[in-house]
């Protein structure tokens, strides 16, 4: 599975879906945000999801809600979900203000990192 709208790229690396949102993600991008996350969750060839937030320069509550919905959907299916960065200051602040400690693991994504997600 590889796809990419203007805002979100979805890649499959082994059995891990890598979702990479880009730029500013807000209310105006709702459709572009919801569809890729739903696609990843319904893909039977995926055992885990890595959401790479390193390219997100701005996010609002709509994007935050989608992350929560995605997290919940993954929990129901027993499928691991990991958020990674490095995070832009605005995104880091949004997660901190809203209690990011309740989110799945948030990690810095090392260069060429997918080997580090194989244990998911």
Secondary structure, 3 states (H helix, E strand, C coil): CCEECCCEEEEEECCEEEEEECEEECHHHHHHHHHHHHHHHHCCCCCEEEEECCCEEEECHHHHHHHHHHHHHHHHHCCEEEEEECCCHHHHHHHHHCCHHHCCCEEECCCCHHHHHCCC
